[in-house]
Amino acid sequence: MLTNDPILTANLMALCEKIIQAGAASKKPQIASPVKAARLIFETNILGPIVFCTPEIGRWSTVGGLGVMVDELTLELAKMEQ
């Protein structure tokens, strides 16, 4: 079901990330099992490479600015990964 609904998948991944963050902030032992489950879901469902396609290519062929926007977006996303 998750593979057919990207919004549901994104919501689940965001919820798992929040549970992991809450578990890191709390030292209560009763939280350990949900945090382990969330961490397992989060770590085994890492997104693969993302490809951006546009009819314009930044720096080479731009008409309306789409190519420049996608070019700058990809550069900034790459910086966030580091």
N, C-alpha and C positions, 0 to 999 in steps of 0.2 A: 504494500500500500504506500509506503514512503517513497518508493522509486517513481510512483505515478503522480505524486503531489509535491512539487518542489517547495511550496509555501509551508506545508506541514513539516517537511524535512528541515527547512531553515528554522522554523519555530522550535523543533525538538533540539536542534544543535545549540540554539541560543539558550534554551532552558538548561541544557546540560552544562553549558559554560557558566551560567549563573550558579548552579548547584556546586560546581567545582570551586568557584570563587568564594561562595559562602562557607564551604567546608574548610577552605584554607584560612579563612578569618576566624572560624570557630574551633575550639578545642574539645567540643563535646563528643564523647565516644558514640552516642546514639546516632550521630550524623554520618558515621564512617561508611556504612553500607550504601546509602544513597549516593554518596560522593564517589565511592568505588564504581558503582554502576554507571554513573554519569561520565566518569573519566573513561571507562571502557567504551561506552558509546561514542564519546567525543574523539578518542584517539583512533578508533578503528574506522571512522568515517571521515577522514581528512579529504578535503576537496583536491582534485587533481589540477592540472594546468588549466588556466582559463584563456580562451582565445577571443580577441576582439576583432571583428571584421567590419570594414567600412569601405564604401566605394571611393573614398578619398584617402590618400596616404599622407600623413603629416610630414612636413618638410619637403615633399616631392610634388604632390598634386593636391591643391586645396581650392575649393570654390566657395563653400559656405561656412567653413570653419570646423566642420565635423572631423576632418582628418586631424587638425591641430588639437581639438578637444580629446579625441581618443588617444593621440600620441602622448599628450600631457597626463591623461588619466593613467595610462599604463606605466609611465615613469614613476608617478607618485605611488601607485599601488606596489610597484617593485620596491620602492624605498620603505614602505610600511612593513614588508616582509623581513627586512634586515634587522 
